[in-house]
Amino acid sequence: MKKKENQFTGVKEIARLAKVSIGTVDRVIHNRTGVSAKTRELINQIIKDINYQPNLLGRRLASNKITQFATLIPMVSKETTFWRAPLEGIDRAESEIKQYNVKVENFFFDQNDRDSFNKEANKILKKKYDGILLAPSFIEESINFTNRCKKLNIPYVFIDSDIPDQPSLSYIGPDLYHSGYLAANLISYLVGKRDRIAIVNISRQMENYHHLLRKEEGFRGYFKDHNLPNKIEKIDIRKINTSVIKKETSNLLKNFPDIKVLFVTNSKVSFVANYLKESGSDVVLIGYDFLKENIGFLEEEIINFLICQKPGEQAYKGIMALYKHCVLKLPVDENTFMPVDIIMKSNHIYYSN
């Protein structure tokens, strides 16, 4: 169905287009039972096509009903400032919707401490929020948390990374496999067939479905799909410590002096860049995220490329998805994959998260 001009936005017009009664449309808008799945799907598609905005806000303001969302994301740390941008996105979304009696409360956990995740998750569940925005850094703990949310009928949105087979309201973030695939595509232009490449994972936690491993899978997938003969080495660094990362990187390059490119699968690329700067190595370095600690090395061309995927916009869209679902009672896209931006010295001054 083609997009229409936003001129017919009433329930009567939706009913006419769907060839159903006004009462049926009203039940779908307010998410009530008594409508077949086929009819509900048709009406929701028409609502989306004509950009219908139900007149719920006036009623909400009159009733003084407050909708409360919780966010559960990692805290900003000395290791990475990555989570500052999502927090700014959350604040921006809240500032736009607070006039409609929507409140957002933020909870933060330490990425190096599973217990801190569980502690904050329990706080959220005790208060029974209307919706939750979650960055699932710990897979097992996040699954336990979202299973409890499901039992309480609390919708949740994933950002930054998702968990396969978990029934979230929406996932907003990078296509992790494609992100790694794209990095490999970029590298294929930088190396000869005999050049060696290395993947560097830096994380204390690397369970199944960890987002770094899914990027790695996509990276290897590109070379396999294109029958490229390059040898790919890999190191997993599980201590976020300058001296440890320096030692591991040094050993890697000594053991394989023909390595042409290092691909660091997350924002901690600055740790590797610091070593390359000290050693004077001319290896090509690719990593993730437009952060202050990375930009300086990008300007010096020690980091040659940063792959960026708008973390602030992810969080903003996540809160707005909860608002759309819980307040406006409108359908929400199951997945919103963020564009993949490749940033280098020559274009970084025009970029922001």
Secondary structure, DSSP 8 states (H G I E B T S, - for coil): -----TT--SHHHHHHHHTS-HHHHHHHHTT-SSS-HHHHHHHHHHHHHTT---TTHHHHHHHT--EEEEEEEE---SS--TTHHHHHHHHHHHHHHGGGTEEEEEEEE-TT-HHHHHHHHHHHHHHT-SEEEE---SHHHHHHHHHHHHHTT--EEEESS--TT---SEEEE--HHHHHHHHHHHHHTT--TT-EEEEEEE-S---TT-HHHHHHHHHHHHHHHTT----EEEEEE----HHHHHHHHHHHHHH-TTEEEEEE-STTHHHHHHHHHHHT---EEEEE---HHHHHHHHTTSS-EEEE--HHHHHHHHHHHHHHHHTS-----SEEE---EEE-TTTGGG---
